[in-house]
Amino acid sequence: MVKFSNSLVGILNFVTFLLSIPILGAGIWLSQRGTSDCERFLDKPVIALGVFLMLVSLAGLIGACCGVTWLLWIYLFVMFILIILVFCFTIFAFVVTNKGAGEVVSGRGFKEYRLGDYSNWLQNRVNNANNWNKIRSCLADGKVCQSLQNKNETFALFFRENLSSIQSGCCKPPIECGLNYEGPTVWSGTTNSTNPDCRTWSNAPTALCYSCQSCKAGFLANIKRDWKRVAVVNIIFLVFLIVVYSIGCCAFRNNRDENKAYPHWRP
C-alpha cells in the first residue's frame, strides 16, 4: 500500500510537472518570436528552468508513486542541492543589496542616485562595458523615458513628478549640473560642475543620460528593490522546499522498507 507521504510527493510533483509545461513553452516562444535582444536573452534561462522542473518532477513523481527508489534518491539529492543554492543566494542577495539608497533632493518629488553608494560587487557588474551595453540596450528598447518625452510639463510640475529610480538617473541630468530646463528630457546651457555626468548628458532621445553614472546607480536602485523582494520570496520558497524534502525523505524510507519486505514486487 502506498503511504500517505508517497501520495503527497506524487501530487506535488504532478502539479510541478504541469507548471513546467507553460514555462518551457514560454521559453521556446521567446526564442522564436522575441523581437529584441532583451527578450531573446531570457529564452535560454526560461527553457533551462522548464526542462529542469520537468525532469525533477518526473523523477519525484515516478519515484514516489511507482516505488522506484533510485529515482527518488536522485530527486532528494537534487532537492538538497537546490535548498543549499537557494539559501546561499538569499544570503548573497541581502549582503550585496545592503548598501545604497537614493538621495532626497529638497523640494523635489524624486530622488537622485550615486553609483558609489552601492556595493562594489554591483558596481563592478554595471561598470563592465559588455554588461552595461546590454542593459542600456534593454533600457532603450523598454522606452523607460518615453512617458517623460511625451509630456509638456512646466518646470514646477516636472519637479513634483514621482520619477522612478531609472527615470531619475537615465532620463535627465543630475540637478547639480545646473542646466536650464526646457522639457523633461531637454536641458540646455553650460555647467561648472565637476560631475562627469553633466558632460555626458545629451538631448538626443536615444542618448539622454544612458551612459551616465547616475543611470547605472538608478538601475542598481531598481535591482536592489527587486532583489529584496526576491530574497523575501526565496525565504518562503526555502521553507516550502524543506517541507517537501522532509516528506520526500519519508517516501524514500517507505520505498526502502517495502523493497525489503517485497523484494520482487518493487523495481
N, C-alpha and C positions, 0 to 999 in steps of 0.2 A: 504493500500500500504506500502510495506517495505521501510523504509527510507534508504538513502544512507549510514548512519553510521552503520545500521544493516548489510547491504550487505558487507561493508568493514570489519567489525568484523568477519563476516562469512567467507570471503575469507582468511583473515589472519589466522584464526583458522583451516581452512581446510588445508592450507599449513603446519601449525604446526603439525596437526594430521598425515599428510603424512610423515613428518620428524621423528615423534616419532616411526614409524614402523621399519625403519632400526636401530635406536638406541636400541630399545627393542630387535630386532633380534641379534644385536652385543653382547648385554649383555648375552643373552641365549647361544650364540655360545661360548663366553668366559667361561661360567660356565661348559660347556660340553667338550670343546676342548682345554681349556687352558693348556699349557704344563708346566707352572711354577707357583709358589706361587704368583709372581708379577702379572701375567696375571689373575689368579683367584681372586686376591684381588680386581680387578676392576669390576668384574661381577655384584656384588650386587648394587654398586652405579649406574652403567650404566642401569641395569634393573629398578631400582627405578626411575631414570630420565626419561626413556622411558614411564613407566606407568604413572608418574606424568604428563608429557606433553600430553599423550593421553587423560587422564581423563579431564584435564583442557581445552584442545582444544575442546573436545566433549561438555563440558558444555557451552563454549562460542559459539560454532557453533549452537547447538540446541537452546540455549537461545536467540541468535540474530536472527536467520533465522525462527524459529518456534514461536517466541514470548513468550517463557517460561520465565517469569520474574524472578521466584525464582532461576532458574538455572543461569541466567545472574547475579543475585545478588551474588551468590556463586562465580562465575567466577571473578567478580570485587573484591570481598573480598580477594580471593587468590592472585589476581594480586597486590592488595595493600600490602599484607604481603610480596610478592616477591620483590616489589620495596623497601620496608624497609630493607629486608635482603641483597639485592644486594648493597644498599647504605652503610649499616653498614660494609659489607665485604670489599668493596672498600676502605673505610677509614681505616679499620683494616690492609689491605694489605699494604697500603702506610706507616702506622705507624711502623709495625714490620719489614719492609724491608728498613727503612730509614738509618739504621746503617750498616756498614760493607763494605769493599772493599779490593780487592787484593793488596798485597804489591809488588811493582815493584822491581825486582832484577836486579842489574846493570849488563849489558852485557848479559842478558838472554831474550829469546823470550817469556817467560811465567811469570806469577805472582805466588806468594805464599800466602797462606791464613792462618789466625789465628782465632780460634774459638771465642776468647774473643772479637773480633771486632764486633760481631753480637749481635742483641737484646737478652735480657735474655729469652724472650719467645721462640725464635728459638733455643737458646742453650739448654733450658730445654727439647725441643722435641727430639733433637738428642742425648742428654745425657741419656735419658731414655733407659735402656738396651733392653726392648722389641721392642721399636720403631727402635733402631739402628740395631738390629739383622735382622729385616725385610728389612730395607733399604740396609744393607750390602749384604743380600741375593740377592736383586734386582740388585745391582751393579755387583755382581759376575755373575748372570745369564745374565746380559746385556753385559758382557765381555768388560767393558769400557777400560781395559788395554790391550786387545788382540792386537790392532793395534800397540802398542808400543813393545809388546813382540815379534812380528813378524819382527821387524826392527833390522838391524845390523849396527847401526849408530856409527860413531866416536863421541868422546866427544864433539868436536866443533859443529858437525851437530846437535847433540841432544839438546844442549843448545840454538840453534836457533829455535827449534821447537815451534810452537804456540800451546801449550797444552791448553786443556780446563781446567776449574777450578777443575773438578773431577779428570782428569788425573794428574794434578799437585799435588793435595792433596793426592790421593789414590795410584798412580802407582809408586811413587818414594819417597825417604826420603827427609825431608827438607834439603836445601842446607847447612844450618848452622851446620848440623851433621858432615860435613867434610869427608864423606865416599868416597871411591875410586870408580870411575865409571868403570864398566866392560861391561855394556849394559844398555839399557833404564830401565829395571826392575831388574837389577842385580848390587848390590853395595856391596863392601867389606870393611874390616878394622874396626878399633875401633874409638870411639868418646869420646871427653871430654865435649861435650855439655850437658847442664842441661835439654834440651828439652826432655821430656819423649818419644816423637815420635821417637827419634833416637834409642831407645832401643826396641821400639815396632816394628820397621821395620823388615820385613822378606823377603828373596829372594824367598820363596815358592810362586809359581804362584797363589795359592788360598788364600794367606795371604797378601803379599805385605804390604801396609800401610792402609788396610781396617779398622783396629782398631785404627788408629791414630786420634788425634785431628785435624790434618791438613786435613784429609779426610772428617771429619764432616764439617769443615769450607768450603772446596771445594764444598761439596754438598749444603751447605747453600748459597754459592755464586750463584750456579746454580738455586736454588729455588728462590733467590732474583730476579734474572734476569727474570725468568718465571712469578713470581708474579707481577712484574712491568708491564709486557706485559698484563697479565690478568686484572690488575686494569684498564689499558687504555681501553681494550675491554669492561670491565664492565661499564665504563662511557658511551660508545656508546650504549651499551645494555640498560642501565638505561634510557637514553633519549628515546630510542625506546619503552620501557615499559610504560613510562609516556605518550607518544603519543597514544599508543594502549589503555591504561587505560582511557584517555580522550575521545577517540572515543567510548569506551565501555560504558562510563557514558551517552553519547548522545543516544546510542542504548537502554540503560536501561530506560532513560526518554521517548523515543519513545514507548517502550513496555508499560510503565505505563500509558501514555496518551491514547494509543489505547485500553488498557484494560478498561479504564474509559469510553471511547466513545462506545466501543463494548464489554461489559462485558461477553456476551455469545459466542463471536467469538474466543477469546483467552483463552488458558488454565489458 
